């Protein structure tokens, strides 16, 4: 779980590429456009998606739900997914997972990090895409390694008070609707990326 609020200094430096609200009819289309802009410049032959969170908390299940659904629906050989409901990536095993990733690949993959986020009341239900690494655990005062080239965060609830309790009592309906948007947008954008890679390689 990441606790970078939507008004963080990252916005002022231009790190936030875009954000959408789950109540926006065109949220998935807009998010897909943001992702197309990022993935269109990715030269790596492989993309790694790391979805952080745990199924023991409704709010923090945002990442694992996305990881599981992408794993079932996305069949692209050059894309790997870490962090699902069955095999979550969370505070306890994150460092070991990142070490495993380092040993798995001869050439560093492009990494998309996905996590839940707490923020201000009027931003609950927003999904943000940012350049740069994810800072997991900040919202619950944990020091965990930063990682990722691009971060997708879903603001699932309000920050500032009893964060663990707030996460555990987050409405699952909001998390599922936000997950739907991310899975749809990311799946379509990744398919286009894979097609462009195949074209470059003459396949």
N, C-alpha and C positions, 0 to 999 in steps of 0.2 A: 504494500500500500504506500502510495506516494502522497505527500501532503503539500505539494507546491500549489498554492492558491492561484487562481486565474489572474490576479493582479500582481504576481511576482515580478521581480526585475527582469525576468526573461522576456516579458512582453516589450519592455522599453528598449531592449537591445535587438529586437527583431527576431528573436528565436522562435516565437510562436508563428507558425505558418498559417494556421487558421483554426477555427472552432465552429462547431455546429451544436444545435439544441435538438434533443430527441423529439421536441414538439414541432420541429420544422418538417413539413411534408417532404422537402427535398434534401433532408439531412444526409442521407446516404449518397446522393448524387454529388453534393458539395464536398463531402469527405473524400469521395473517390477522386474528385478533381484535385484536391490538395495532395493526395497520395500519388496521383499520376505525375504531378510536377516534381515530386521527390524521386520516385522510382525511374522516371525517364532519364535521369542522369546517373543512375547506378551502373557502374562498369563491372562490378563483381559478377562472377558466374554463379554465385550462390547467395541466397538470402536466408537468414536465420530469424525466426520470430520467437521471442522469449516472452511468455505471458506469466506475469508474477501475481501471486495471490494464493488463497487457500479456500477449499470448499467448506471449511468450518465456520465461515462468516459470510453472510449474504452479501454484504458490501464488498468484501475482499474477494468474492468469487468471480468478479468481473473478468479478470484475466484468464483464469482457468476455464471458464465457460467459453470464451472466445477461442482459446487454444484447442479445446475438445471439438468444437464445431468446425474449426478450420481443418483439424486433423481428419475429420470424417468427410468433409466436402471438397477439400482442395487436394487434388492429386497431381502435383507438379514435382517431378524428381529433384529439381534444383532448389527446392524450398524445404527447410526443416523447421519443425515446431517443437519447442520445449515449453512445458507448463500446461497441464490439462487437469481435469477433475480427478482422473485416476492417478496421474503422476504430477502433482503440483510442484511449482518452483516457488519457494517461500523463504522467509528469513533464516530458517534453520539450514537449508541446503543450497542457498543461492551461491555462496562462495565456491562450494564444491562443484556446482553445476557450471559456473563460469570457468573454473579450472579444467573441467572435462571438455568444455567447448574449445578451449585453447589447444588441447592435445588432439582433438578430433580432425581439425582442418589444417591442411598444409598451407592453404591460402586463406587469409582472413575473410570471412563472409561479411556481407552488409547486415547489420543487426537492427531489427525493429523491436523495441521494448514496449510492452503493453502492461498497464497497471491501473488500479483504482486510485482515486484521488479524493481528498476532502477539500471543500472550498466554501465560499460564501453562499448564503441561502438562495440568492437569485441566480446562482450559476449551477445549482444542482441539476443534473440531467444534461450538462454540456460535455462534449467530447473535444479535446484539444489535440492538435498535432504540432509537435515542436522539434526543431533541430537540436541535436545534442543528446547527451545521455540521460537516462532515468536515474533519479535519486531515491531508491526504494527505502522505506522505513523511516523517512524523515518525520512523518506525521505522528509516529508513536515513539519518537526519541530513540530510534535504533540507528546504529552506524553500520551501514551495509555498502558494499562496493557499487560505485556508479558504473553503468555500462550502456551501450547502445549508440547507434548513429542517429536514430530518429525515435521519438517517444510518442506513443498514443496514450493519453490518460482520460479516464472517464470520471467526472466529478459525481460521485454517487450519494454524497451526503454532506452535512455541514460540519465544518471544523471548529476547533476552539475549546471544546469541552468534552471530556471523557471519550476520547477517540475510539478506543476499543469497543465500548458500549454502543457508540453511534454506528460503527461498522456492522456489529452483530445484529443491530436492529434496523438496518437499511431495508427498504422495501424491495423484494425480489423482482417485482414487476418492473421497476425502474431499471434495475440492473439488466434484466432480460431484454428490454426494449433498446437500451444502449448497446448491448452486445449484438443484437440484430443489425443495427446500423453499421457497426464496425466490421462485422463478418461480411456483410453484403459489399460494402465499399472496398475492403481490403482484398476480397476474393477477386472481384472484377479487375481491380488495379494490378494485382499480381499476375493475372492471366495475360493482361496486355504487356506487362514487363517480360514475361516468359516468351511471348511472341516476338518481341523486339530483340531479345537475346538470340532466339533461333534465327531471325533474319540476319543478325550480325555475323553469326557463325555459318551462314549459308545452309542451314538445315531445312 
